[in-house]
C-alpha cells in the first residue's frame, strides 16, 4: 500500500500521527498522494505527522461480495501500514485515523485493523440502504446551481423540480457499483453490511462532522443517526459536529468545520495514554 508522509515543519514538536486512507482509481497510481492539501498542511503546522495510505479501487465491482473482499484485503494491508507507523514514526505517541467522504467511512471500517486513539470521519454516508434510493431535496436554487450540492460525478439531478423546488437525485452508477460495494459489501454475501457492526472495534474517541451548509450533507448527517446512537450505547466518546445554525457561506462553513477537526485531533493526541497494542 503506497504511502506519503508529511512531517511538521522544523521547530514544531510532533505530538502524534494522523493516518488517512485515500481511495483512488487503479489507473491513478500514486498521483493522488502528490496533490496539494491545505488541511494536511494545517495538521502538520499543529505538530501532527500525516500519513496518507493509498487504497487503489477498481472502477466497479461485479458484486457486493467482491467489494467486501476488496475492503477486507485492504484492511490487511492497512494493518501493516499502521504497524510500520507505530514502530517507525509514532515513537510511542498516539495515532488517529481520518478521512472525508468515502475515505471517512473507510477509516471507520478499518479502525479495527489495529488499536488507535481516535477516528474522525467528515461527510461520511453511514446508511447503506439510503445510498440505493433516490434522494429528495428541497432547494431554493434554480437547476443551474445544483452544483452547490457537491455531488459525485454521475449523480443524476432532475432538471425540473417538483412543486416547491424539490429536486430528485438518483444514485449514480459509481455509487451503486463502486462505492456501495466497497464500503458495505460483505465477502461471500450479496447482503449489505450494517456499519453499526464496526462500533465495537472503534476507539473510545470518535468524531463525525458534516458541512451543514450543503443540503446533501444535511441528509448524510440525518442518515448517521442510527450509527451515532450505537456509538453512544457502546459508551464511545462521540463528538458530532453538524451545526445547522451556521449562517456563513459555503467556504467559511467548510473552513470552520475543518478547523474544528484539526482542534479535535490535536486534543485527542495530547489528552490521555496512547492506545495499547
N, C-alpha and C positions, 0 to 999 in steps of 0.2 A: 504494500500500500504506500504510494508516494506521499511524502510529507514536505511541508515547508515550515521553517521555524523563524519567528520574528522575536528578537530579543529586545528588552528595554534599552533605551539609549544609554550611552556612557554616563555614569554618575547616578543612575537610577537603580536602586537595590531591588532585585527581583523578590516578589512576595509569594509567588506561586505560578501555576501553569494552567492555561485555558486550552483545551483540546477541542477542535471543531471538525466534525466530519463534513466533507464537502462533496455533494453529489455532482457528477459531471458526466456528459455523454462519453461513451467509449472513445469516439473519434477525437475528442478534445485533448487526449493525452494529458500532459501536465500543465497545459496553458492556464486553467483556472487558478492554479496556485500562484501564478505570476501577476494576477490582476491587483491593481491598487485597491485598498480597502481602508477607508478612513476610520472605521470602527476598530480595525486591527491596530492601527497606529494609536488610537485612544487607549486601548488596553495596554499597549507597550509603554506609553507615557505614564500609566498608572503603576508600572512595575510588574506587569503581568506578561509572562512569556506565552506567546501564542503559537500553538502547533496546529496547522491545518492538514488534515489527512484526507487524501483524495479517494473517493468511492466511485469508480467508473461504473456507469449503469448503461445497459443496452437501451436502444430506442423504444423497445416494447418487450413485453413478456408473453409467451404463448398461453400462459395460465396464471391464475393467482398463486398456485403452488410454486411455480417457477420463480415468481417474485419473492416468495417466502424463503426459498432456497438461496436466492441471491443475498437476502438480508442476513440469513444465518451464516453463510460463508463469510460475508463481510464482517460480521461480529467477531469471528475467529481472528481475522487479520487485524481488526481494530484492537483486540485484546493484546496482540503483540506490540502494536504501537504504544498502547498505554504502559505496557511493561517496560519498553525502552524509555519512554518519557520519565517514568518513576526512577529508573536506575541511572539514567544519563543526564537528565535535565532538572528534575524536581529537587533533588538534593534534600529530601525529607520534607519539602514544602507541600502544601495542599494542591489538589488538582480538581478542576471543574470542567464540565462539558458544556458546549454552547452550540446553538445553531438557529438559523432563521428559516421560516417556511418548512419545506420538506426536510431540510437539514436539521431543523429543530426537532421534528418528530423522530428522525433517525437518532439524534442524540439521546432522546428519551428511551428509545428502543434499545440502544446499545449501552445504556448506563449500567447494565448488569455484567458487562464484559470484564470489569474489574472494579474494585472499590474506588469511588471518587467522593469528593466533598460536597459538590453541588452540581445541579444540572439546570441550564437556562434554555428555554425554548421560546422564540419570538415568532408569532404569526403561524404557529403550527395548527394543522387541522387534526382534531382528535376524535372525530366521529366518522369512521369509515363508511357507514351506511349513508350518511349525508353526502359523501363525495360521489355517490352513484345517482343522486337525484337532482333535478333542476332546482335552481335557487331563485326565489322571488325577491327582488329588491325594489323598494320604493325610493326613487331618486328624483331630486329636483332638477338635475341637469338634463339638457337635451341629449339625443342619441350621439351627437358628435363629440360629447365629452365623457363618454363611458370609459375612456382610458383612465380616468381617475380611480376606477375600481381596482387598478393594479392586478389585472387578470393574467393568468398564464397564457402563453401562446396557444391558440387553438380553441379557446373558450368561445362559445357562440352566444352573442348577446342579441336579443330581439331588437330590431331597428324601430319597431313601432310599439311603444309601451301601451299597456292596458290603461284603462281609466285610472286617473290619479297618479300617473307616472310610474307604474310598476313595470320593471323590466324582468325578463326571464333569462337566466343564464344556465345553459345546459352544459354538462360535463364534456370536456374535450376528450379526444382520443388518447392524448398523452396522459390525461388524468386517469382514465379508465384502464388503460392497458400498460401504463408505465409506473406512475406514481402510486396508485392504489395497490397494485400487487406488490411493489417494492416495500411499501411501508406496512401493509396489513395482510399480505398473503401468508399462508401457513404451509410449510413443506408437507407434501403428501396429502393436501386437502384443498378443496375448492371453496371452503368457508373463509370468510374474512376474520382476522384476529380482532379481539377487543383490546384496545390499548390499556384498559384497566388491569390487564394481566401483567403489565410492566411495573405496576405500582410497588409490589414487594421488593423489587430489585433496585428501586430508585434510592438515591442518597436521602439523608434526613432533610436537606435543604433543596427546594425546587422553586424555580421562578417561571411563571408563564406570563408573557407580555403580548399585547395586541395594540396596534395603532388604530384607535377608535375614530380617527378622522376618516377612515376608509370604510365604506359600508360593508365590503366583503369581510374586513377584519372584525367588524361588529358581529357578523354572522359566525365567524370562526370562534370568537370569544364565547358566544352563546353555546355553540356546539361542544365546547370544552367543559360544560357544567358537570356532566357525569364523571369525567376524569378528575375534576377538581374535588368533587365530593368523595371519590375513592381515596384521593391523596389525604384528605383531612381525616377520614375514617381510619386510615392507616397510621395516623399520628405524624404525618410529614409536616415540616415547617414550610408551608406554601406561601409564596408571595405572588399575588395576582395583580398585574399592572394592566388595567383596562379602564381608564378614566374617561367616562362618557361626557364629563362636564368640560373637557378641554375645548376651548373655543379658538384655538390658534389655527393657522393654515397647515397644510399637509406637511411641509418641510419642517416647520417648528415642532409639530406634534411628533414626527418621527425622531427628530433630534432629542427631544425631551425623553422619549422612551429609551433611546439608545444610551443616553446619559445615565438614566436610571439603571440600565443593565450594567454599565461599567461600575457604577457605585455599588450595586448588589454583589457583583463578582468580587470586587476589591474587599468588601466587608466579609464575604464568605471565606476568602483566602486568608484573612488576618484574624478571624474570630474562631477560636477553638482548636482542637487537635486534629491533624490530618487523618484521613480515613485509614483504618487498619488494612493491611494487605498481606 
